[in-house]
Amino acid sequence: FEEANIVSNKKTEYTEEKDKNSKSNSISIEEKTKFLNRKNKIIEPQIRGFASFEEESNKATKFLNCKKPKITPANYGLGALYGCVSGKANSVKWFINEVPNTNKVENVKLMWNDWFIDIGEGLHTDKEEAKRYIDVLSNLYAPELKNKLKKSFFLNKNREFRSGSFILKYTYYHGHKIDERLIVITEK
């Protein structure tokens, strides 16, 4: 019941704000949802495929709270590359590849170089950061698969998932000192 009152109050706030900015009182369900999500800082999942390279890069920076995002400009027939690297061992990485010279996204990648040998930072360095990144990835591209993606990301078995407009491929590679855990998201 309390939750219903909160939603009702939020709708009232929205209507009042809408009245200030518009002569029309009619608002769509989509507009209400977007307003409530902004108010509650909810990440809206992508339903219709990737946004532009620039928009996806901005979203990644915002939701990952990326301190030092870097965009490598397109060159030599390759598209631009967005990168955000984090963790005390810089082992958690988020990449967005652009289709050359189009401002369209080719894919989004989340990689964790999972150190299973201690190199001075402990075993499985940056695991908490990897969990945070997988949460952001799930919220943006496959919210209904959040638990499955999180569980799979820490297992040693390749998997493929489909969600809305996306295909999410998880691959695991056991290296000499590092397990590479990678999710690549492409559009269907």
ABEGO torsion letter per residue (X at the ends): XAAAAAAAAAAAAAAAAAAAABABABBBAAAAAAAAAAAAGBBBBBAAEBBBAAAAAAAAAAAAGBABBBBBBBBGGBBBBBBBBBEAAGABBBBBBBBBGAGBBABBBBBBBBBABBAGAEBGBGAAAAAAAAAAAAAAABAAAAAAAAAAAABABBBBBBBEABBBBBBBBBBAABBBBBBBBBBX
